[in-house]
Amino acid sequence: MRRVVTIGEILVEIMAEERGTGFRERVHLVGPFPSGAPAIFIDQVAKLGQACRIISCVGDDDFGWMNLERLQADGVDVGGVARLSDQVTASAFVRYRDNGDRDFVFNIKNSACGQLRWTDETAVLLSECNHLHISGASLLSPQIVEMVMKAAQRVKGNGGTISFDPNIRKEVTRDRQITAALAVVLASCDVFLPSGEELTLLTAAQTPERAVAEILGMGVTAVVVKNGANGSTYYDVDGSLHAPGYGVEELDPTGAGDCFSAAFVTCRLQGRNVEECLDYANAAGARAVTIRGPMEGTSTFAQLDAFRAQNPAPPRIRVKATYPTETLR
């Protein structure tokens, strides 16, 4: 069985119960919830029965142990997570606005996760893995960027594959070093998993069609665009396949994209066809938004099969390739 690995933040999330703008007023809070984009991704991978591990750091505190116990209970190998007694576990406070946007207050750089560095043990852990998933949300410092790029080279050198979810938050778009790092990661990945407008953010293209062509022209094997309730679309050099989404009542969208990416990647690694991968990924993302808490909505195949049976999706739409030929290799 292929072993999946991811590198990045493990944190707790605490959310405001009332919708509004930011945290400049007293609000009721709920949590803490296990969270972090890489942690949610790898938890979903484990729930689907795939061998996997995460490389990270947490504090030797209640927040850190809560995350480790949850990940381990769901089947994630946490042997690559350092427990730092002189650091605190990363955290995120989130408040939803009426339009569904979110405001975050993060403590990641100055937490245990901010101490992530390449070590000899990292090299050993990666040698046992043949698929690396990279979340753009994790590329918060030059040290972590360097570590992730070394990991990508190591996994590729072992004949493995890479998936990349840009997961670009507005808080990081002002940093040119980070956006440059995201572009480098894009050029090295096999499967690119952007959400909506992220498709064009790392290219020179002005339209989704030209962005797809440009990205495939870099050597990326597949582009899978997540569009929430509108479903998802898979692109490769032969064309595209659109799978409509599931109509559900949204309670908490945090983590849904990570669940989608994990389900798609896991299904592909397990040899399922693109149609099945998209259907399971859409179901994983849709089910996640119906459950409060970023990691609470991760699903097993049995749960996804039950969800799909109760919420039949419309037919898929396949289109042959019409990309501008000059952008493809």
Steps between C-alpha positions, in 0.01 A plus 500: 500500500625847414579712807389863499687769693432865564701770675360801682296646777299321763290745699186551702215707365269706718201658331255775576141383531356828368564615146656839454821681415818412684559492874477863611206424721426239764355183346419150614755242388483127443786254481779407502481281187790303346600680182766612252469446124764222483356335812145499360628365168697215655218411741267459202761286321524273805121473530499355146741225598817636338834472679610851589701723733545865584823685576441791735558647846263560790544630849511259790164639611133405500444643152787297358396176666137547396610515136740207526244278671241582234734440206635178645151370578403554136804309372761769431865418575606787730853375557629797300338758730740659748366599841674818614484576871611862456242586230121524482282323248387721212153653511245674283200707604239524226183700455260465210347799328141505377616442141697188597846662497721442802729711715791320666742583780789254470788407726707269282836663428565556870376158608642150500422467128723795431795287617464245220841432344660236277681231699658161433185345645291691244701341221441152643126558543469623141694205362212279615238707314418521130239776488542849644212742546585869531262763635579859409369605841810341654758704306523771765876539538818457292602208723178307438510583128853358485390190689201438273711543185757252631219260578362537147841425350541196726158353418539569127847348510349183645257481209210641701234756418392839637162665545466871572207694643594872487258580785587868459365714782476875469741529795791365291437658159695812600824303540689476170733230631205278581328555165833423327529178703146402402591541132806275542295231673240517222763428237617189691163338578312225318146587615395862557188556712399869499174648620316740269707808425819334628521341155631821342689652796829322430500534121528777243164398354191716524242227438448158661545322166839657433603447862429128470695483175793689654508272805478180296776643283727504807474122516224481762303182431158612620320811622198453725303820564279512811190717473316417821129439451550525122710186501843448349671466165792276404734604219778315322650521151207302357227731627281553803240327714257699712325339797212705647495552874261386768230730630544519878444756772833656592584520869879537503707505178843499669693189396264400218762571233758292688252212527429529126871494411571207730214295360599568140870422556427187703256364245750555220778330696265207559446464124148636464401673176461877473120484515504316833774726636299815426179354640665393826688829527182704447324288759785541750495878461121522515469278805771699676309829475199350678700432820637764734874492556778493238602136554165370625372446146767256380336182370546128450405333172194356674387848603563636149312212338204566730517873423509438125205263521293761685609792279519386136699742284407607144680338202863588426601698190806404292660739246789431263810720520478847343808659656716753313750256349798736529490472880518120513813293468 
